[in-house]
């Protein structure tokens, strides 16, 4: 990662992100993906009272810095994972599991926990 892609900064780098900007960054243009995006937006905006405060630009920059640092691979750290002797569930670090495939992700987590118990 060496900076935000222009289409991402144009959609998510504004003070007030629009639903269309959100869809453009986190979902493809396929009908199935757009439908999943619309469903995600409905869930996100279903709560109309006592919503969390929107993040500030400063918080957004701090998150980007953290993602940038995380996105710089350190292969020595990855090799250390081979010493783990217990089951490990690895989730996709992209947002697909959370927004587009939340039901499948939940089933996968449940199955992992049942098998690991």
C-alpha positions as CSV (number, residue, x, y, z in Angstrom):
1,X,0.0,0.0,0.0
2,X,1.5,3.3,-1.1
3,X,-1.4,5.7,-0.8
4,X,-5.1,5.7,-1.4
5,X,-6.3,4.9,-4.8
6,X,-7.9,8.0,-6.4
7,X,-11.4,6.3,-6.5
8,X,-11.1,5.4,-2.8
9,X,-10.0,8.9,-1.6
10,X,-12.7,10.4,-3.8
11,X,-15.4,8.3,-2.3
12,X,-14.2,7.8,1.3
13,X,-11.9,10.8,1.8
14,X,-14.7,13.4,2.0
15,X,-16.1,14.7,5.2
16,X,-19.4,13.0,4.6
17,X,-19.3,9.7,2.8
18,X,-22.3,9.0,0.5
19,X,-24.0,5.7,0.2
20,X,-22.9,5.6,-3.5
21,X,-19.3,6.2,-2.5
22,X,-19.5,3.4,0.1
23,X,-20.9,1.1,-2.5
24,X,-18.2,2.0,-5.0
25,X,-15.4,1.3,-2.5
26,X,-16.6,-1.8,-0.8
27,X,-18.6,-3.6,-3.5
28,X,-18.2,-4.5,-7.2
29,X,-20.6,-3.3,-9.9
30,X,-22.2,-6.8,-10.3
31,X,-25.9,-6.9,-9.5
32,X,-25.3,-9.5,-6.7
33,X,-22.6,-7.3,-5.1
34,X,-24.7,-4.1,-5.3
35,X,-27.7,-5.9,-3.7
36,X,-25.4,-7.1,-0.9
37,X,-24.2,-3.4,-0.6
38,X,-27.7,-2.1,-0.4
39,X,-28.5,-4.7,2.3
40,X,-25.4,-3.7,4.2
41,X,-26.4,0.0,4.1
42,X,-29.9,-0.9,5.3
43,X,-28.4,-2.7,8.3
44,X,-26.0,0.2,9.0
45,X,-28.7,2.8,9.0
46,X,-31.5,0.8,10.6
47,X,-30.7,2.4,13.9
48,X,-31.9,6.0,13.9
49,X,-31.5,6.9,17.6
50,X,-28.4,6.8,19.8
51,X,-26.1,6.1,16.8
52,X,-22.3,6.3,17.3
53,X,-20.7,9.6,16.5
54,X,-19.3,9.6,13.0
55,X,-15.5,9.3,12.9
56,X,-13.5,12.5,12.3
57,X,-11.0,13.0,9.5
58,X,-8.2,12.6,12.0
59,X,-9.6,9.2,13.0
60,X,-9.8,8.2,9.4
61,X,-6.2,9.2,8.8
62,X,-5.1,7.2,11.9
63,X,-7.0,4.2,10.6
64,X,-5.3,4.5,7.2
65,X,-1.9,4.8,8.9
66,X,-2.6,1.6,10.9
67,X,-3.8,-0.3,7.7
68,X,-0.7,0.9,5.9
69,X,1.6,-0.4,8.6
70,X,-0.4,-3.6,8.8
71,X,-0.2,-4.0,5.0
72,X,3.6,-3.9,4.9
73,X,4.4,-7.6,5.2
74,X,6.9,-8.9,7.7
75,X,7.6,-12.4,6.6
76,X,9.5,-13.3,9.8
77,X,6.4,-12.6,11.8
78,X,4.3,-14.7,9.5
79,X,6.8,-17.6,9.8
80,X,6.2,-17.6,13.6
81,X,2.6,-18.7,13.1
82,X,3.9,-22.2,12.2
83,X,4.6,-22.9,15.9
84,X,0.9,-22.7,16.8
85,X,-0.4,-26.1,18.0
86,X,-4.1,-25.2,18.3
87,X,-6.8,-24.6,15.7
88,X,-6.7,-21.0,14.3
89,X,-9.5,-19.3,12.5
90,X,-8.1,-16.7,10.0
91,X,-10.6,-14.2,8.7
92,X,-10.2,-12.3,5.4
93,X,-8.7,-8.9,6.2
94,X,-10.8,-7.2,3.6
95,X,-14.3,-6.2,4.3
96,X,-16.1,-8.8,2.2
97,X,-16.6,-11.1,5.2
98,X,-18.2,-8.4,7.2
99,X,-20.3,-6.6,4.6
100,X,-21.0,-8.9,1.7
101,X,-20.8,-12.3,3.2
102,X,-21.8,-11.8,6.8
103,X,-24.1,-14.8,7.0
104,X,-21.6,-17.2,5.5
105,X,-18.9,-15.8,7.8
106,X,-21.1,-16.3,10.8
107,X,-21.7,-19.9,9.8
108,X,-18.0,-20.5,9.2
109,X,-17.2,-19.1,12.7
110,X,-19.9,-21.2,14.3
111,X,-18.6,-24.3,12.5
112,X,-15.0,-23.6,13.5
113,X,-15.9,-23.1,17.2
114,X,-18.0,-26.3,17.2
115,X,-15.1,-28.3,15.7
116,X,-12.5,-26.7,18.0
117,X,-14.5,-27.3,21.2
